[in-house]
Amino acid sequence: MSSPALTDLVDELLAGSGPLPIVSAGDPVLRRPADPVDDRLDRRRLGRLIEAMRATMHAAPGVGLAAPQVGLPLRLAVIEDPAEVSEEVRQVRGRIPQPFRVLVNPSYDAVGPGRAAFFEGCLSVPGWGAVVARHENVRLRALDEHGREVDEVFTGWPARIVQHETDHLNGTLYLDRAELRSLSSREAMAERWAQPAPTAAAAALGFELRDDGQE
């Protein structure tokens, strides 16, 4: 059965025109574990919310968006990455195109010990980026928008997106996992640290690229 308070909040969000407002770090909704979607929204509202989240992700622009980022404490996220990058970036980061996907009540587990460290950003922490070491391969378990089970292994950059968005649903921001000495403005990232790997940034800013399995 739908939750009246939640449906009112969703209806209020969807009543506006254009992209949904994205909440920034400091909003408590980003720091609380989100609630399972289950039957808290009827199918029509859920479908409208998913489409609005997709449009918001495109407008930002970003490659993923979690419901808490638009103020909703739900275990729901959308991802999509055209991966319009150079061949060098594709090879180094494992960034390959990902079609639009809906993740309902997702969770992930590491597959193997491999980890990779790259600069990462977040729509809820605008203007900044930092290096985050994440699992290279993860097994995602979730439901899609039709209630079908998803059980799939993601690797490379798609695995990073899955981890980033699922972390949002657990009240975790990428900065919680970041090497804080790497914290850089978007301008510095573009002008100084645009290389596919953050090796030069590590040497200049004085941090180590961790691959030791620490979180």
C-alpha positions as CSV (number, residue, x, y, z in Angstrom):
1,M,0.0,0.0,0.0
2,S,1.3,3.5,-0.9
3,S,2.5,5.7,1.9
4,P,0.4,8.9,2.1
5,A,3.3,11.1,3.3
6,L,5.6,9.7,0.6
7,T,3.1,10.0,-2.2
8,D,2.4,13.6,-1.2
9,L,6.1,14.4,-1.4
10,V,6.5,12.7,-4.7
11,D,3.4,14.5,-6.1
12,E,4.9,17.8,-4.9
13,L,8.2,17.1,-6.7
14,L,6.5,16.0,-9.9
15,A,4.2,19.0,-10.0
16,G,7.0,21.3,-11.0
17,S,8.3,21.8,-14.5
18,G,11.8,20.9,-15.7
19,P,14.4,18.9,-13.8
20,L,13.9,18.0,-10.2
21,P,16.0,20.0,-7.6
22,I,19.1,18.1,-6.5
23,V,19.9,18.4,-2.8
24,S,23.4,19.2,-1.7
25,A,25.7,17.7,0.9
26,G,24.5,18.9,4.3
27,D,20.9,17.8,3.8
28,P,20.0,15.0,6.3
29,V,18.3,12.9,3.6
30,L,21.7,12.2,2.1
31,R,23.0,10.8,5.4
32,R,20.2,8.4,6.3
33,P,19.8,4.9,5.0
34,A,16.9,5.0,2.5
35,D,13.8,2.8,2.8
36,P,13.0,-0.1,0.5
37,V,10.7,0.9,-2.4
38,D,8.5,-2.2,-2.0
39,D,4.9,-1.0,-2.5
40,R,5.3,2.4,-1.0
41,L,4.5,4.0,-4.4
42,D,1.9,2.8,-6.9
43,R,3.1,1.8,-10.4
44,R,2.0,5.0,-12.0
45,R,3.8,7.3,-9.6
46,L,6.9,5.1,-9.6
47,G,7.0,5.3,-13.4
48,R,6.6,9.1,-13.4
49,L,9.3,9.4,-10.8
50,I,11.7,7.3,-12.7
51,E,11.2,9.3,-15.9
52,A,11.7,12.6,-13.9
53,M,14.9,11.2,-12.3
54,R,16.2,10.2,-15.8
55,A,15.5,13.7,-17.2
56,T,17.2,15.3,-14.1
57,M,20.3,13.0,-14.5
58,H,20.6,14.0,-18.2
59,A,20.1,17.7,-17.5
60,A,22.7,17.8,-14.7
61,P,24.5,16.1,-16.5
62,G,25.5,12.9,-14.8
63,V,25.7,9.2,-15.2
64,G,23.7,8.2,-12.2
65,L,21.1,9.7,-9.7
66,A,19.8,8.2,-6.5
67,A,16.4,9.1,-5.0
68,P,17.9,10.7,-1.9
69,Q,19.6,13.2,-4.2
70,V,16.1,14.6,-5.0
71,G,15.0,14.5,-1.4
72,L,13.3,11.1,-1.4
73,P,14.4,8.5,1.2
74,L,13.9,5.5,-1.2
75,R,16.2,2.8,-2.3
76,L,15.9,3.7,-6.0
77,A,18.5,4.9,-8.5
78,V,18.9,5.4,-12.2
79,I,22.1,5.0,-14.2
80,E,23.0,5.7,-17.8
81,D,26.4,6.4,-19.4
82,P,27.0,7.1,-23.1
83,A,30.7,7.0,-22.3
84,E,31.7,9.6,-24.9
85,V,35.4,9.5,-24.0
86,S,38.7,8.9,-25.7
87,E,40.0,5.5,-26.4
88,E,42.7,6.0,-23.8
89,V,40.2,6.8,-21.1
90,R,38.1,3.9,-22.1
91,Q,41.1,1.5,-21.8
92,V,42.5,2.9,-18.6
93,R,39.2,3.4,-16.7
94,G,37.2,0.6,-18.2
95,R,34.6,3.1,-19.2
96,I,32.1,1.6,-21.6
97,P,28.6,2.7,-22.6
98,Q,25.8,1.7,-20.2
99,P,22.1,1.8,-21.3
100,F,19.5,3.4,-19.1
101,R,18.8,1.1,-16.1
102,V,16.6,1.4,-13.0
103,L,17.9,-0.1,-9.8
104,V,15.3,-0.8,-7.1
105,N,16.4,-1.9,-3.7
106,P,20.0,-2.5,-4.9
107,S,22.9,-4.0,-3.1
108,Y,26.4,-5.1,-4.2
109,D,29.2,-7.3,-3.2
110,A,32.9,-7.2,-4.3
111,V,33.9,-9.8,-6.8
112,G,37.6,-10.5,-6.3
113,P,40.3,-8.4,-4.6
114,G,40.9,-5.9,-7.4
115,R,40.5,-2.2,-6.7
116,A,41.1,0.9,-8.8
117,A,41.5,4.6,-7.9
118,F,40.2,7.4,-10.0
119,F,38.8,10.9,-9.6
120,E,35.1,10.9,-8.9
121,G,32.5,13.6,-8.5
122,C,28.9,13.9,-7.3
123,L,25.9,16.0,-8.3
124,S,25.2,16.6,-4.6
125,V,28.8,17.9,-4.1
126,P,28.9,20.3,-7.1
127,G,32.2,21.8,-8.2
128,W,34.5,19.3,-6.6
129,G,36.1,15.9,-7.2
130,A,38.4,13.5,-5.3
131,V,40.2,10.2,-5.9
132,V,38.3,7.2,-4.6
133,A,39.5,3.6,-4.5
134,R,36.7,1.2,-5.4
135,H,36.2,-2.4,-6.2
136,E,37.0,-3.1,-9.9
137,N,34.2,-5.8,-10.1
138,V,31.0,-6.0,-8.1
139,R,27.9,-8.3,-8.2
140,L,24.8,-6.2,-8.2
141,R,21.5,-7.6,-6.9
142,A,18.4,-5.5,-7.4
143,L,15.0,-5.3,-9.1
144,D,14.3,-3.4,-12.2
145,E,11.3,-1.0,-12.8
146,H,9.1,-4.0,-13.6
147,G,9.9,-6.0,-10.5
148,R,12.2,-8.4,-12.3
149,E,15.3,-9.6,-10.4
150,V,18.7,-8.3,-11.5
151,D,21.8,-10.4,-10.6
152,E,24.7,-9.2,-12.7
153,V,28.5,-8.6,-12.4
154,F,29.7,-5.1,-13.3
155,T,33.3,-4.3,-14.1
156,G,35.4,-1.1,-14.6
157,W,33.6,2.2,-14.6
158,P,30.1,0.7,-14.6
159,A,31.0,-1.0,-11.4
160,R,32.1,2.4,-10.0
161,I,28.7,3.9,-10.9
162,V,26.8,1.0,-9.3
163,Q,28.9,1.5,-6.1
164,H,28.5,5.3,-6.0
165,E,24.7,5.2,-6.5
166,T,24.1,2.3,-4.1
167,D,26.3,4.1,-1.5
168,H,23.9,7.0,-1.7
169,L,21.1,4.7,-0.6
170,N,23.1,3.8,2.5
171,G,23.7,7.4,3.5
172,T,27.3,7.4,2.2
173,L,28.8,10.1,0.1
174,Y,31.9,9.5,-2.1
175,L,33.9,11.8,0.1
176,D,33.5,9.3,2.9
177,R,35.7,6.9,0.9
178,A,37.9,9.5,-0.8
179,E,41.6,10.4,-0.4
180,L,41.0,13.9,0.9
181,R,44.4,15.2,-0.1
182,S,43.2,14.7,-3.7
183,L,40.2,17.0,-3.2
184,S,40.2,19.3,-6.2
185,S,38.0,21.9,-7.7
186,R,36.4,21.1,-11.0
187,E,38.6,23.7,-12.6
188,A,41.8,22.2,-11.2
189,M,40.6,18.7,-12.3
190,A,40.2,20.0,-15.9
191,E,43.4,22.1,-16.0
192,R,45.8,19.9,-14.0
193,W,44.4,16.4,-13.5
194,A,42.6,15.5,-16.7
195,Q,44.8,12.5,-17.3
196,P,43.0,9.1,-17.5
197,A,44.7,8.0,-14.2
198,P,45.4,10.2,-11.1
199,T,49.1,9.3,-11.0
200,A,50.3,12.8,-11.5
201,A,47.9,14.2,-8.9
202,A,49.0,11.7,-6.4
203,A,52.7,12.7,-6.8
204,A,51.9,16.5,-6.8
205,L,49.3,16.5,-3.9
206,G,51.1,14.0,-1.8
207,F,48.8,11.0,-1.4
208,E,49.0,7.3,-2.2
209,L,46.9,5.4,-4.7
210,R,45.4,2.8,-2.4
211,D,44.7,-0.7,-3.7
212,D,45.1,-2.5,-0.4
213,G,41.4,-3.3,0.1
214,Q,40.7,-0.5,2.6
215,E,37.3,1.1,2.5
